[in-house]
Amino acid sequence: MRAGARVRDRGSVTAEIAVAVPALVLVLAVCLGGVSAALVRAQAQDAAAVAARMLARGEPESTARAHVGRVLPGATLAPEPADDLRCARVTAHPRVLGIELAVAARACALGGG
């Protein structure tokens, strides 16, 4: 290998790292955003299930809404009666990486307790 070739290659590793590190940070941020959205989805499903059971037991809608608000601040509850079932739809709009997502979950419970 000639000395001139080594001089021209000098700094190439630094340039590659300068490109790779921001790309790695971006991939990591997207992965963490996906995990965050999945956690909100799980919280919405849990809140919908509990709200549906509360409504099926005959508890006031305001109590179910309060529970949903405690579990997932900013989420909305939409009760959906269907025959013998009491269904609850919980909708939340979390911001992930600056993008607002719509997350919804629905659960039903047999009415009458």
C-alpha positions in Angstrom: 0.0 0.0 0.0 1.3 3.4 -0.9 1.6 6.2 1.6 -0.6 8.4 -0.6 -3.5 6.0 -0.5 -3.5 6.1 3.3 -3.5 9.8 3.4 -6.6 9.9 1.2 -8.5 7.4 3.4 -7.8 9.3 6.5 -11.0 10.6 8.1 -13.2 8.2 6.1 -14.1 6.3 9.3 -15.1 9.6 11.0 -17.3 10.4 8.0 -19.0 7.0 8.1 -19.7 7.3 11.9 -21.0 10.8 11.4 -23.6 9.3 9.0 -24.3 6.1 10.9 -24.9 7.6 14.4 -27.8 9.9 13.4 -29.3 7.0 11.4 -29.0 4.8 14.5 -30.6 7.4 16.7 -33.5 7.8 14.2 -34.1 4.0 14.1 -34.0 3.9 17.9 -36.5 6.8 18.2 -38.9 5.1 15.8 -38.7 1.9 17.8 -39.3 3.7 21.1 -42.3 5.5 19.5 -43.7 2.2 18.4 -43.4 0.8 21.9 -45.0 3.9 23.3 -48.0 3.6 20.9 -48.4 -0.1 21.8 -48.4 0.8 25.5 -51.2 3.4 24.9 -53.1 0.8 23.0 -52.8 -1.7 25.9 -53.9 1.0 28.4 -56.9 1.8 26.1 -57.9 -1.8 25.9 -57.7 -2.2 29.7 -59.7 1.0 30.3 -62.4 -0.2 27.8 -62.7 -3.6 29.5 -63.1 -2.1 33.0 -65.5 0.6 31.7 -67.6 -2.1 30.0 -67.8 -4.1 33.2 -68.7 -1.0 35.2 -71.5 -0.1 32.8 -72.7 -3.8 32.7 -73.0 -3.7 36.6 -75.2 -0.6 36.2 -72.7 1.9 37.5 -73.2 5.5 36.3 -71.6 6.5 33.0 -69.8 9.3 34.8 -68.0 6.8 37.0 -66.8 4.8 34.0 -65.6 8.1 32.3 -63.7 9.0 35.4 -62.0 5.7 35.4 -61.0 6.0 31.8 -59.7 9.5 32.5 -57.5 8.2 35.4 -56.1 5.4 33.3 -55.6 7.3 30.1 -55.7 11.1 30.5 -57.3 12.8 27.6 -59.1 9.6 26.3 -62.8 9.6 25.6 -65.4 6.9 26.4 -68.3 6.1 24.1 -70.7 3.6 25.6 -72.3 1.3 23.0 -75.3 -0.8 24.2 -75.8 -3.9 22.0 -78.6 -6.3 23.0 -77.6 -7.9 26.3 -74.1 -6.5 26.1 -72.7 -3.2 27.3 -69.8 -2.2 25.2 -67.3 0.6 25.7 -65.1 2.2 23.1 -62.1 4.2 24.4 -60.3 6.5 22.0 -57.0 8.3 22.7 -54.8 10.5 20.6 -51.2 10.2 21.8 -48.4 12.1 20.1 -45.6 9.8 19.0 -42.5 11.5 17.5 -44.6 14.6 17.0 -47.3 12.8 15.1 -50.8 12.5 16.6 -52.1 8.9 16.4 -55.6 7.7 16.8 -55.8 4.7 19.2 -59.1 3.0 19.9 -60.1 -0.1 21.8 -63.5 -1.7 22.3 -64.6 -4.1 25.0 -68.0 -5.6 25.9 -69.5 -7.2 29.0 -72.7 -9.0 29.6 -75.3 -6.7 31.1 -76.9 -7.3 34.4 -73.9 -7.8 36.5 
